[in-house]
Structure formats: structure tokens, C-alpha cells
Amino acid sequence: MFKKMLIIKTGSTVPSLLEKGEDFEDWIIEGSGLKADRFQTSSVHLGEKLPDINSVSGIIITGSPAYLTDLEQWNFIAAEYLHQAYQLAIPMLGICYGHQLIAWAFGGEVDFHPRGREIGTVQIELTGESTADLLLKNPPDVFPVQASHQQTVCRLPPEAILLAANEFDPHHCFRLGACTWGVQFHPEFSAEVIAEYILARQQAITEEGLDAAALLDQLQASPESAALLKQCARIVDGEA
């Protein structure tokens, strides 16, 4: 059986980008450096059935405008599937909502961040544990990433290893076991994509006391973050 990487969709991007025919899975596939036929996508939030776990070589879980704390039934379906993948040592990468979903599924705690929203280009710093980590062994100790989230992992799963943090969010990246990762930031986002998010959320951002114009001015490219998708693909293919 030819196994494919599975993208578990938990939602879609902002309307302005959807109108251009772009969504999470498109950026993930492009960023991976692999051909599109290496992937299969299941929109678990829309009730689509997840494939036979034995047909899957790796899993990437997308972001979402949903809140995990709403605990929609599909979260429980996805969590059970992730446990199966974990037992089989199938490499997994959770992005933003996917990061939170993995943390929650394995005993962590997710809630609204007490300081509100983190959005734009932000800097994260790797922990000492990252030097021996397959996913994060190549980036510098501090590098820029694109972020957009209101909820956060308040408490990591019991056996999680913290890999990256910043002043705003202490749990920007973690690993469970040998090959399950969660990243609160978006390695698939370019500065242009996060600009669309700032514009789409501009009214809420302003009401929350943030400066949308300043956030736009501070945007920068995040190549080290983007490279994590290619590294994830190498891990799945046993080349890391």
C-alpha cells in the first residue's frame, strides 16, 4: 500500500484568502516541497471520515478559526485518531489549533490566553532540548515566526518536552515521544498571509488595544519557520 501524508483540516483561512483559492492545505503542501499527490486531506470539522490509519505515513493538523474549548464532537474523533497514530509512531505536526488539539488530546490544558491575542511576526526562542530534536535541530536559537491565536496551551501534557517559547506564550512548541510535535505558530504562513489576517481582524484588534498599522509595519519574512515543513517531510520519509 502506498502511504500518503494526511492533512487533517480543522477549519479554513480568512475569506479574503479563500476567495483567491488559497487555504491551509495549499500552503502546507507547497511548503513541504513534496508533490500534491503525496498528500490526502480530510476536513474533520465538516464530518469527513479520517482514512485507515495504516494508509498514512505522516499527519499535519491545520489551524482553525474554531475554539478548542467549544469541544465539538469532531475533536474527540480526531483525538482518538491521533492516539492511534502515536502508538504506531507515525510522525505528527500540529499547527496552531492542531498544536492545541494534540496538547488537549494527550492530557494538557487549553484555554484563552490571559493576555489576549498574539498576531503578526513574533520572535521565538528555542530551549536547550531543541538541540537533540529532529524537527528543530537546524534553526538558530531565536528566529521569527508568524502567529495568530487567542487560545493557547496553558499546561503541557505530562510527558511533553518544551522546545520553544517567547515572552508572550511559554509553550510555542513541544514534542511528545519521538515524533509528535505541536507548534503554536504557523510555519505555512508568509508575511503576506499574516497581513491578510491582521486586516481581517482589524476591528477586533483595535478594540483589544492593539495597533494594526504597527503590526503590519513589523511584519517580516520567516524562512526558518517555513523550513520546518520541509524538515517534517524529511522526517516522514526517514531522511532527517
FENGIJO-V552343 format. One record per residue. RES is the residue in three letters. PSI is psi in whole degrees, 0 to 359 (NA if undefined). Layout:
res;psi
RES;PSI
RES;PSI
This chain:
res;psi
MET;129
PHE;115
LYS;145
LYS;156
MET;137
LEU;127
ILE;114
ILE;109
LYS;132
THR;8
GLY;185
SER;167
THR;186
VAL;153
PRO;322
SER;328
LEU;325
LEU;323
GLU;336
LYS;2
GLY;26
GLU;141
ASP;176
PHE;313
GLU;327
ASP;315
TRP;323
ILE;313
ILE;314
GLU;316
GLY;334
SER;336
GLY;2
LEU;160
LYS;151
ALA;331
ASP;357
ARG;353
PHE;154
GLN;149
THR;135
SER;123
SER;86
VAL;330
HIS;342
LEU;7
GLY;8
GLU;141
LYS;137
LEU;145
PRO;166
ASP;126
ILE;333
ASN;354
SER;5
VAL;130
SER;334
GLY;164
ILE;133
ILE;128
ILE;127
THR;174
GLY;182
SER;149
PRO;354
ALA;163
TYR;127
LEU;328
THR;348
ASP;340
LEU;51
GLU;152
GLN;328
TRP;338
ASN;321
PHE;322
ILE;314
ALA;319
ALA;317
GLU;319
TYR;318
LEU;325
HIS;320
GLN;315
ALA;319
TYR;316
GLN;331
LEU;3
ALA;37
ILE;125
PRO;137
MET;142
LEU;118
GLY;130
ILE;123
CYS;258
TYR;321
GLY;323
HIS;313
GLN;322
LEU;316
ILE;313
ALA;313
TRP;317
ALA;332
PHE;22
GLY;6
GLY;184
GLU;134
VAL;138
ASP;178
PHE;140
HIS;132
PRO;339
ARG;6
GLY;219
ARG;141
GLU;121
ILE;144
GLY;193
THR;124
VAL;160
GLN;139
ILE;156
GLU;131
LEU;149
THR;170
GLY;334
GLU;340
SER;338
THR;334
ALA;14
ASP;136
LEU;320
LEU;322
LEU;25
LYS;346
ASN;326
PRO;161
PRO;171
ASP;327
VAL;131
PHE;159
PRO;146
VAL;164
GLN;131
ALA;147
SER;99
HIS;151
GLN;327
GLN;163
THR;164
VAL;104
CYS;326
ARG;128
LEU;157
PRO;153
PRO;321
GLU;13
ALA;148
ILE;120
LEU;130
LEU;335
ALA;150
ALA;171
ASN;183
GLU;329
PHE;313
ASP;116
PRO;355
HIS;58
HIS;337
CYS;139
PHE;165
ARG;144
LEU;133
GLY;213
ALA;333
CYS;37
THR;121
TRP;150
GLY;133
VAL;126
GLN;333
PHE;179
HIS;95
PRO;340
GLU;350
PHE;135
SER;172
ALA;327
GLU;322
VAL;314
ILE;332
ALA;320
GLU;324
TYR;319
ILE;317
LEU;320
ALA;329
ARG;13
GLN;317
GLN;313
ALA;320
ILE;315
THR;317
GLU;333
GLU;359
GLY;9
LEU;159
ASP;103
ALA;320
ALA;318
ALA;320
LEU;320
LEU;320
ASP;332
GLN;359
LEU;144
GLN;163
ALA;155
SER;64
PRO;326
GLU;322
SER;313
ALA;326
ALA;342
LEU;332
LEU;319
LYS;321
GLN;321
CYS;317
ALA;321
ARG;322
ILE;315
VAL;321
ASP;3
GLY;24
GLU;357
ALA;NA
